[in-house]
Amino acid sequence: MTNTRAVAAVDLGATSGRVMIGRVSQDTLELELVTRFPNGPVEREDGLHWDFDALYGHIVDGLAEAVRREPSIESIGIDSWAVDYGLLRGGELVAQPFHYRDSRSERGVAEVHEIVPFSELYERNGLQFLPFNTLYQYRVDERLADADSALLIPDLIAYLLTGTGVAERTNASTTGLLGVRSGEWDTDLADRLGIGAAALPSLVDPGSTIGMLRPELATRIGKDLPVIAVGSHDTASAVVAVPLSSPNSAYISCGTWGLVGVELAEPVLTDAAREANFTHELGVDGRYRFLHNVTGLWLLSETVRAWEAEDGAAIDLPELLDAASAVVSENALFDANDASLSAPGDMPARIAALLRAQGSPVPNDRPEFARMIVESIAAAFASAVRTAASLSGRELDSIHLVGGGSLNRLLCQATADRSGLPVLGGPVEATALGNVLVQARALGAAAGTLEDLRTFVARTHDPVRYDPR
């Protein structure tokens, strides 16, 4: 391939992380998986944490391997899940970052809402209520007052790589402390909540160069490289690579969570949007990701994990889903967003308890149970799409489902059936592709508007179409 440029993408999810090589030329947009490593909650004496030291070690090792394989790599970009952070004092990490599913934030919710009612919060930050949003975590974090800085996970990794501490704007918008209209820190809100300046680093936009690798890391990785800010919230990167077929397309970025929404140029700060719990997270190039968080494949993966523990053996997920697709009997649905399903644990038992509470029978076998889970997720997706259309005043004509969920044919078809709209599945690696594209554009290896980048994705990655039945 002539004139091919290469970058490294660090893409971190709530259950696994990857380092990938992205290659871009005039007619090519390709990814090569370098390494994949596990990620997940670790129970410690004071609560649920991430094993961040192990995560960071995997990232550095993965970057070294990426450079070994592709010496022409020109930069590094990092995206991850949102809201969680690490605290630094004297340049060192104070402790392993808390996991967003830790119960400590419940107290933070009560304390924050006593000071600032949720209706005012929504007017200021435009965020849906999620009990783990960063401002609730900050409110109860006693270590924050003694920290020099608080950095969200991708920013923390960038700091450890470069020595420069900043806050990338798309991810900063998930903290609850960024003004929805201004795109700047709401210092008045932070002051009222007793959240100090350490939590408000300098903001940068996607495409900005954060800094060069520290000398010792450049030696270890094998090359002196810049770290470029991408849409560091993984959904922001994913939405870059959604090949939206029209302005009236909805998107679903589906993995552990399903982020369901539309892209807007202006916020919709209505009472109806607040009551529907729709959020305004910033996207690349100043767009708004007007979306609702729906519990995604977390329900299925936790169920399978419980069954594997029960069996003492691995379950073949494609085989299970094929069997679920063949189920002809209709089972009752449950609320995929029910709060009782948010924490790790015995998911089949908790889903069964929900069904019994609503007077519905519990499926007898595992394919039926799995089919019911997928159909319940699809129903929640379809409901969120209809609400997004109503709140934004758009008559939607299609849904683009990207991420790992696009490999789940049963989920894609069920979403089409329940929404009445065609579903276009893929690309699977939308998040990493968006990460790569923002780096490539910053380096001059790709050009144009967000729409131009999406046209490039559509040209190089054919979606799978699911028509409603």
Secondary structure, DSSP 8 states (H G I E B T S, - for coil): -TT-EEEEEEEE-SSEEEEEEEEE-SS-EEEEEEEEEE--EEEETTEEEE-HHHHHHHHHHHHHHHHHH-TTEEEEEEEB-SS-EEEEETTEE-S--B-TTSTTHHHHHHHHHHHS-HHHHHHHH-----TT-HHHHHHH-TTGGG-SEEEEHHHHHHHHHHS---EEHHHHTTSS-B-TTT-SB-HHHHHHTT--GGG---EE-TT-EEEE--HHHHHHHTS--EEE----BHHHHHHHT---SSTTEEEEEESSEEEEEEEESS----HHHHHTT-EEEE-GGG-EEEEEEEE-THHHHHHHHHHHHHHTS---HHHHHHHHHT--S------TT-GGGSSSS-HHHHHHHHHHHTT----SSHHHHHHHHHHHHHHHHHHHHHHHHHHHT----EEEEESGGGG-HHHHHHHHHHHTS-EEE--TTHHHHHHHHHHHHHHTSS-S-HHHHHHHHHHHS--EEE---
